[in-house]
Amino acid sequence: MIFRKFLIGILAAVVSINIQAQNKKTFFIGAKPYDQFYGLNLNYEAGSNGLNNSLLFKFGLGGNIDNALKEANQSRLKAKNIFGQSTDFAIYYKQENRKILGMNKMGFQGAIEWHNLVEVGFGPELFDLIFYGNSKTAGSPVDLSATHFQSLNYYQIKGGLNKISRKSKYGFNLNLNLGNNYVIADFDDTHFYTSSPGDSIALEGNIGYKYQSLNAISPFNINGIGMGIDFFYTYDNPKLFKVKAKIENLGFISWDNNSQEYQQTQPIIWEGLEVSNLLEMPNPIMEKSATDSLKEYISLHSETKKYRSYTPVNLEVKFSREIVENKIEAVLLMKYRLFSNYRPMILLQSNFMLNEQITLSPNLSFGGYSNFNIGFEFQYKLNNISELHLASRYLSGYILQNNFSGFGGFITFTYQI
């Protein structure tokens, strides 16, 4: 039952939006100008390499999941499957091209950010257990060793320096990480077993579960502190190509002494109740829900223990080059995330500049939380000082929900003073 409740809370299919706004203002100190930027970023993406959007949307938002949809997704499953979603929000301020510490073409930046990550790893056996119940597997063990869950919510305060050198820009940020909540569960060599008559069920294996609280945590609570660092670099040669590379959120969080850890190496056995379907398991005799009973059991068998976690590290490289001057540009983006289920992602995109105002950009991508996807971007320059940018990597997933997985997108509005 706990697996189903985990996934119900995670697989909420929300059409994602990434909003980015940036203001730029130029000041003059004597004869030397410097540039000033204000920005707002909101990013969201989610998907699965095994489940299609049709099932994800119905599972999260409600709807009939019939046998045909179950069978279609069952045939898509691999030995190890993932579902993940990430949300990132930032407010930042930046100056460039001024004199700092006696050096020219220097600048600084600062930001306040929020990051939220939820990821699930699972095998086909867990899928069958959730959608078909446990009656079909009575008398045989169900392998749950591929099951993994993690959820992380934290905030950052960032500050650093930047430098312009000929055709290059580069810099770094030092980050203060403020942890709100962290949950991680692993099921090493774990099996679920239902007796043939259905009057007992058992869970055995090496189960590890770290958490801050079994109940909801206020988003204003700070339960851990850590440090991190960012690096970024841009090379822009209009006659050749442009390269942007960055390493973001390389760091850790040390969780406080109120953190809990649950370890289970002995079998857990429930007896005395006839269980024909795991999804319809009756409440225990003591009039407690199965969820409350499980929380009580974990709480009684957990120990207070301080531990450390690593923040997911974003690695990104973007190449772009004009094929036809002021008309067509080719883009290659490669992205990966350490300490995460996020797989290497590659995106190919063509920017067609129809005129000075409109740019249309179809793209193809593979990887991340999902598999192959087709997307599209639209860019419209409202005037010389503002710009509207609409995009989604998952246009194929919205249109052909039975064939693709993944949902996300972004809206960008840029305004320059």
C-alpha positions in Angstrom: 0.0 0.0 0.0 2.9 2.3 0.7 4.1 2.0 -2.8 0.8 3.1 -4.3 0.6 6.1 -2.0 4.1 7.1 -2.9 3.4 7.0 -6.6 0.0 8.7 -6.3 1.6 11.7 -4.8 4.4 11.8 -7.3 2.7 11.1 -10.7 0.5 14.3 -10.6 0.6 15.3 -14.3 0.8 19.1 -14.4 1.4 21.0 -17.6 4.7 22.7 -16.8 5.8 26.3 -17.2 9.2 27.9 -17.1 8.9 31.7 -16.7 12.0 33.7 -17.1 12.1 37.5 -17.0 15.2 39.7 -17.2 15.7 43.4 -17.1 18.9 45.0 -18.2 20.0 48.5 -17.4 23.3 50.3 -18.3 24.9 52.8 -15.9 28.0 54.9 -16.4 30.7 55.5 -13.9 32.9 58.2 -15.5 33.5 57.0 -19.0 33.2 53.3 -18.2 29.7 51.6 -18.4 28.6 48.4 -16.7 25.6 46.3 -17.3 23.0 45.4 -14.8 20.6 42.5 -14.9 17.5 41.4 -12.9 16.1 38.0 -13.5 13.4 35.5 -12.6 13.5 31.8 -13.6 11.0 29.0 -13.1 11.6 25.5 -14.7 9.7 22.3 -14.5 10.0 18.9 -16.2 8.7 15.4 -15.6 8.5 12.1 -17.4 9.1 8.4 -17.4 11.2 6.1 -19.6 8.6 3.3 -19.1 5.2 4.8 -18.6 3.3 6.8 -21.3 1.6 10.1 -20.7 -1.9 8.6 -21.0 -1.3 6.5 -17.9 0.6 9.2 -16.0 -2.1 11.8 -16.6 -5.0 9.4 -15.5 -3.0 8.1 -12.6 -2.3 11.6 -11.3 -5.4 13.5 -12.3 -8.0 10.7 -12.2 -9.6 8.7 -14.9 -10.3 5.1 -15.9 -7.2 3.0 -16.4 -8.5 0.0 -18.3 -6.8 -3.3 -19.0 -5.8 -2.1 -22.5 -3.9 0.9 -21.1 -2.3 -1.3 -18.4 -1.2 -3.9 -21.0 0.2 -1.2 -23.3 2.4 0.2 -20.5 3.4 -3.2 -19.3 4.9 -3.9 -22.7 6.9 -0.7 -22.5 8.6 -1.5 -19.2 12.2 -2.3 -18.9 14.1 -4.1 -16.1 14.7 -0.7 -14.5 12.3 2.1 -15.0 12.2 5.7 -13.7 9.8 8.5 -13.1 11.0 11.9 -12.1 10.0 15.5 -11.8 12.1 18.6 -10.9 11.1 22.2 -10.2 13.7 25.0 -10.0 13.0 28.7 -9.1 15.5 31.5 -8.9 15.5 35.3 -8.5 18.9 36.8 -9.3 20.8 40.0 -9.8 24.0 40.5 -11.9 26.4 43.1 -12.9 29.0 42.8 -15.7 31.8 44.7 -17.4 32.9 46.9 -14.5 36.0 47.4 -12.4 36.2 45.3 -9.2 39.3 44.7 -7.0 41.4 46.8 -9.5 40.5 44.5 -12.4 38.5 45.6 -15.4 35.6 43.8 -17.1 34.6 42.2 -13.8 31.2 41.7 -12.3 29.3 40.0 -9.6 25.9 38.2 -9.1 23.7 37.0 -6.4 20.6 34.7 -6.3 17.9 33.2 -4.1 16.8 29.8 -5.4 14.4 26.9 -4.6 14.8 23.3 -5.8 12.4 20.4 -5.5 13.1 16.9 -6.8 11.0 13.7 -6.7 12.2 10.5 -8.3 11.1 6.8 -8.4 12.9 3.8 -9.7 10.9 0.6 -10.2 10.8 -2.8 -12.0 8.0 -4.4 -13.8 7.1 -6.5 -10.7 6.1 -3.4 -8.8 4.0 -2.2 -11.7 2.1 -5.5 -11.7 1.7 -5.3 -7.9 0.2 -1.9 -8.1 -2.1 -2.3 -11.1 -3.1 -6.0 -10.8 -2.9 -6.6 -7.1 -1.1 -9.5 -5.4 -3.6 -12.3 -5.9 -1.9 -13.4 -9.1 1.4 -13.7 -7.4 0.2 -15.7 -4.4 2.7 -18.4 -3.5 5.5 -16.8 -5.5 7.9 -14.0 -4.4 7.8 -10.6 -6.1 11.2 -9.0 -6.7 11.2 -5.3 -5.6 15.0 -4.9 -5.7 14.8 -2.3 -8.5 12.6 0.0 -6.3 14.1 3.3 -5.2 12.6 6.6 -4.1 14.0 10.0 -3.2 12.5 13.4 -2.5 14.5 16.6 -1.9 13.4 20.1 -1.1 15.9 22.8 -0.4 16.8 26.5 -0.8 20.0 28.3 -1.8 21.6 31.7 -1.4 24.2 32.3 -4.0 26.9 34.9 -4.7 29.9 35.1 -7.0 32.1 36.9 -9.5 32.2 37.0 -13.3 34.8 38.1 -15.8 34.8 39.1 -19.5 37.9 38.3 -21.5 37.8 38.9 -25.2 35.2 36.5 -26.6 34.7 34.6 -23.3 32.7 35.1 -20.1 33.2 32.9 -17.1 32.7 32.9 -13.3 31.5 31.1 -10.2 29.1 31.2 -7.4 29.5 30.1 -3.8 26.2 28.6 -2.4 24.7 28.3 1.0 22.3 25.3 0.9 19.3 25.3 3.3 17.7 21.9 3.5 13.9 21.6 4.1 13.2 18.0 3.6 14.9 14.8 2.3 13.6 11.3 2.0 15.3 8.4 0.4 14.3 4.7 0.4 16.2 1.7 -1.1 15.0 -1.9 -1.3 18.2 -4.0 -1.7 17.5 -7.7 -2.5 13.9 -7.2 -1.3 10.9 -9.5 -2.1 7.2 -9.3 -1.4 5.4 -12.6 -0.7 1.7 -13.5 -0.4 0.8 -16.9 0.9 -1.2 -19.2 -1.3 -4.5 -18.9 0.7 -3.9 -15.2 1.0 -4.0 -15.1 4.8 -0.5 -13.6 5.3 1.9 -11.3 3.5 5.6 -10.8 4.0 8.2 -8.2 3.1 11.8 -9.3 3.4 15.2 -7.9 2.3 17.5 -5.1 3.2 15.4 -1.9 3.4 16.9 1.5 4.1 14.7 4.6 4.7 16.0 8.0 5.8 13.6 10.8 6.5 13.0 14.0 8.5 9.4 13.3 9.5 6.7 10.8 8.6 4.2 13.7 8.6 4.0 16.9 6.5 6.9 19.4 7.0 6.3 23.1 6.8 8.1 24.6 3.8 9.5 27.2 6.2 11.5 24.7 8.3 15.2 24.5 7.8 16.4 21.0 8.8 19.8 21.0 7.2 22.7 23.2 6.1 25.4 22.8 3.5 27.6 24.4 1.0 28.0 24.3 -2.8 29.6 25.9 -5.8 28.7 26.7 -9.5 30.9 27.3 -12.5 29.9 28.8 -15.8 31.7 29.6 -19.1 30.7 31.1 -22.4 32.7 31.4 -25.6 31.1 33.5 -28.4 32.8 33.8 -31.8 30.2 34.9 -34.4 32.4 33.6 -37.3 32.7 30.1 -35.7 30.3 29.1 -33.0 29.0 29.8 -29.5 29.6 27.5 -26.5 27.9 27.7 -23.1 29.0 25.3 -20.3 28.0 25.2 -16.7 28.2 23.1 -13.6 25.5 23.9 -11.1 24.8 22.9 -7.5 27.9 20.9 -6.8 27.5 20.5 -3.0 26.0 18.8 0.0 23.5 19.2 2.9 24.2 17.9 6.4 20.8 17.1 8.0 20.3 17.9 11.7 20.2 15.7 14.7 16.4 15.2 14.4 16.8 13.2 11.3 15.6 9.6 11.3 16.9 6.3 9.8 15.0 3.1 9.5 16.8 -0.2 8.7 15.0 -3.5 8.2 16.9 -6.7 7.6 14.5 -9.2 9.2 11.2 -10.2 7.4 8.1 -8.2 8.2 5.1 -10.6 8.3 1.4 -9.7 8.6 -0.8 -12.7 9.6 -4.4 -13.3 10.5 -6.1 -11.3 7.7 -7.1 -12.7 4.4 -5.6 -10.5 1.7 -6.9 -11.3 -1.8 -5.9 -7.9 -3.3 -3.1 -5.7 -2.0 -4.9 -2.6 -3.2 -8.0 -3.5 -1.1 -6.2 -4.6 2.0 -8.5 -4.3 5.1 -7.6 -2.1 8.0 -5.9 -3.7 11.0 -8.1 -4.8 13.9 -7.1 -1.7 16.0 -9.2 0.5 13.7 -6.1 2.2 12.2 -5.6 2.7 8.5 -2.8 0.7 6.8 -0.9 4.0 6.3 -1.1 4.9 10.0 -0.1 1.5 11.1 2.9 1.5 8.8 4.0 5.0 10.0 3.7 3.8 13.6 5.8 0.7 12.8 8.5 2.7 11.1 8.6 5.3 13.8 9.0 2.7 16.6 11.9 1.0 14.7 13.8 4.1 13.6 16.7 5.7 15.3 17.7 9.4 15.4 20.8 9.8 13.2 22.5 12.7 11.6 23.5 12.1 7.9 24.6 14.0 4.8 23.2 14.0 1.3 24.6 15.4 -2.0 22.6 17.9 -4.0 21.9 16.9 -7.7 24.5 18.4 -9.9 23.5 19.8 -13.3 26.1 19.4 -16.1 25.2 21.2 -19.3 27.0 22.1 -22.6 25.3 24.0 -25.4 26.8 24.5 -28.9 25.2 26.8 -31.5 26.3 28.1 -34.9 24.7 30.1 -37.6 24.4 28.1 -40.8 22.9 31.0 -42.8 23.7 34.4 -41.4 20.8 35.9 -39.6 18.5 33.2 -41.0 19.3 29.7 -39.7 21.1 28.5 -36.6 21.9 25.0 -35.5 21.9 24.1 -31.7 23.2 21.0 -29.9 22.4 20.7 -26.1 23.8 18.0 -23.8 22.7 17.7 -20.2 23.2 15.3 -17.3 22.5 15.3 -13.6 24.6 13.6 -11.0 23.1 12.0 -7.8 19.8 11.6 -9.6 17.9 9.2 -11.8 18.1 11.7 -14.6 19.7 10.1 -17.6 22.0 11.8 -20.2 19.8 14.1 -22.4 20.7 15.3 -25.9 18.7 17.9 -27.9 19.0 18.9 -31.5 17.4 22.2 -32.6 17.2 24.4 -35.7 16.4 28.1 -35.2 14.7 29.6 -38.3 14.8 33.4 -38.1 11.9 34.3 -40.4 12.4 38.0 -39.9 13.7 40.4 -37.2 10.7 39.6 -35.0 9.9 35.9 -35.4 12.0 32.8 -34.8 10.6 29.2 -35.1 12.6 26.3 -33.7 11.7 22.6 -34.0 13.7 20.2 -31.9 14.3 16.6 -31.2 15.4 15.2 -27.8 16.2 11.9 -26.2 16.9 11.1 -22.5 16.4 12.8 -19.2 13.4 11.3 -17.4 11.8 10.2 -20.7 12.8 8.8 -24.1 12.4 10.3 -27.6 10.4 13.5 -27.9 9.6 16.2 -30.4 9.3 19.8 -29.3 8.9 23.3 -30.6 10.0 26.8 -29.7 8.5 30.2 -30.8 10.3 33.5 -30.2 8.7 36.9 -30.9 10.5 40.2 -30.4 7.8 42.6 -29.4 10.1 45.6 -29.9 13.7 46.6 -29.4 13.5 46.2 -25.6 11.3 43.1 -25.0 11.0 39.5 -26.2 8.5 36.7 -25.8 9.6 33.1 -25.9 7.3 30.0 -25.8 8.6 26.4 -25.9 8.1 22.8 -25.0 10.3 19.7 -25.5 7.3 17.5 -25.1 4.9 18.6 -27.8 4.7 15.0 -29.0 3.7 13.8 -25.5 0.8 16.2 -25.3 -0.6 15.2 -28.8 0.3 11.4 -28.8 -0.1 10.5 -25.2 -0.1 6.7 -25.8 3.2 6.8 -27.7 5.3 9.3 -25.7 6.1 10.3 -22.2 7.2 13.6 -20.6 5.6 16.9 -19.9 7.2 20.3 -19.6 7.8 23.6 -21.2 8.6 27.2 -20.6 7.5 30.8 -21.2 10.2 33.5 -21.3 9.6 37.2 -21.3 12.6 39.5 -21.5 12.5 43.3 -21.0 15.5 45.6 -21.4 15.6 49.2 -20.1 
